[in-house]
Amino acid sequence: MESNAVLLESKSSPINLLNEMHQLRLLGHLCDVTVSVEYQGVRAEFVAHKAVLAATSKFFKEVFLNEKGMDGPRTNVLLNEVQVADFASFLEFVYTAKVEVEEDRVQRMLEIAEKLKCLDLSETCFQLKKQMLESVLLELQNFSDSQNSEEESTAQPSVLLESKAAAVADTDQADCPLDPPDSPADRPSNGMSPEMLATKSKEKM
């Protein structure tokens, strides 16, 4: 009778593998490639493992797969126009899946990721730039909202004054009608009615 298959999966193994490879690189153990980086006269050399670089960078994968193996036990790769600090950060990222850089270096890390065809680093830089942009936009919106609220608070007293003035004007118009009933046109002269005036004029004639 066949038994059911079960899955044995370790959540910590990938992290442990990266950490161990990182330690081996820092100690210079089992390293089989030297990467020379030069930028504006500044030059530095980094030792690493071909398997790690090839697995994380299509650029290095193409270089290693196309090499003829005539350089001896350790392969040498020269990178021009790449800053030493940026390549050091790149190596730390591919060996640990994380690296801390200054905000103004994020664009440069994106450029080196594209140059070396490292998809994981490219996506990480894109996500970080997106978060930074959203943060800036949020700050601008909050600043704009605070400015608008201040303008509204300064405009409110003048609006109240205008409404009060309008109310006073309406009251004055109500107290002074256009055609008051006691106007001289409506009052008979000397307190006599029109009929009495007509009779007096006849008597005089």
Secondary structure, 3 states (H helix, E strand, C coil): CCCCCCCCCCCCHHHHHHHHHHHHHHHCCCCCEEEEEEECCEEEEEEECHHHHHHHCHHHHHHHHHCCCCCCCCEEEEEECCCHHHHHHHHHHHHHCCCCCCHHHHHHHHHHHHHCCCHHHHHHHHHHHHHHHHHHHHHHHHHHHHHHHHHHHHHHHHHHHHHHHHHHHHHHHHHCCCCCCCCCCCCCHHHCCHHHHHHHHHHHC
